[in-house]
Amino acid sequence: MDWNNKVILVTGGTGSFGKKFIEVVLRDYSPSKIIVFSRDELKQYEMRQKGFDHPNLRYFLGDIRDFPRLRRAFEGVDYVIHAAALKQVPACEYNPMEAVKTNVLGSSNVIDAALDAKVERVVALSTDKAVNPINLYGATKLAAEKMFIQSNAYAGGRSTRFSCVRYGNVVGSRGSVVPVFLRQESQGVITITDERMTRFWISLEQGVRFVIRCLQEMHGGEVFVPKIPSMKVIDLAKVIAPEAEIEIIGIRPGEKIHEVLISEDEARTVVELDDMYIVQPAEALWFGREWEKLGRKIDEDFRYASDSNKDWMSVEQIEKMVQSVKDDGEE
């Protein structure tokens, strides 16, 4: 895949992922233009003030709910990273139709605009909460996944291809528990919803690198899942504030004790590579299944969950991760 002189658009480009993605791509590749598409003028202004003023950067105000604006923004675009979403679980539970309008209908607009503008490749960011969802956020992301994968059938003779990337909690991002614990440290009390809780963890840099790789290697129709470590949330709390009191406050609406990145029901179509899994679409005539030549099929009862993961973060790794979040906050 050639990055030179390509035009890339990032929906939700002012978010944690968008900013890191833009930083890495501008530093390591040579696109002719990167378009930051987002609805918040203040965040775009703040991005510029923080040094995101590269001559190849363009800022485009708009909402993915607004199809005509999105279609205008996609004109001449080669690659799209779809990162825009409402993702706060409690907020989505309380405002269900807003979550549907952005995460489902907005994603449908991204698909239609990409097809109309003949965008070459589209990668949508998903989440572990889309697997066996119990909250509205997860349900909307599952719906978005299904739409993006099936849209490869709608592409017909066009060159447009769609894939998804599904991973766990991003360390230090907005909505991450790490900044919350860091704020609570000074108060002497850390609140945890359930002491059994485990989560998958990935750094922002790792997430960006993985998405870039998937954009380069995608055929269209895959859901890419990285192999990443698990961590007990209570261990994280103890590393951040070893002297603080830990208060168990009970599970919030829509919250899981453990997260799943691949369910048993998906396992029959999954191919395993050294550092990731690829969920292939079931019985899709347009999908060539080239990945099966590069990896191996997994057992049909396989389940990739945060509590049964083979890879766990050590105390030293957790300490290093927390320090990286602190360092980013000081910039």
Buried (B, 14 or more C-beta within 10 A) or exposed (E): EEBEEBBBBBBBBBBBBBBBBBBBBBEEBEBEBBBBBBBBEEBBEEBEEEEBEEEBBBBBEBBBBBBEBBBEBBEEBBBBBBBBBBBBBEBBBEBEEBBBBBBBBBBBBBBBBBBBBBBBBBBBBBBBBBBBBEBBBBBBBBBBBBBBBBBBBBBEEEEBBBBBBBBBBBBBBEBBBBBEBBEBBEEEEBBBBBEEBBBBBBBBBBBBBBBBBBBEBBBBBBBBBBBBBBBBBBBBBBBBBEEBEEEEEEEEEBBBBBBBBBBBEBBBBBBBEEEBBBBBBEEBEBBEBEBEEEBEBBEEEBBBBBBEBEEEBEEEBBEEBBEBBBEBEEE
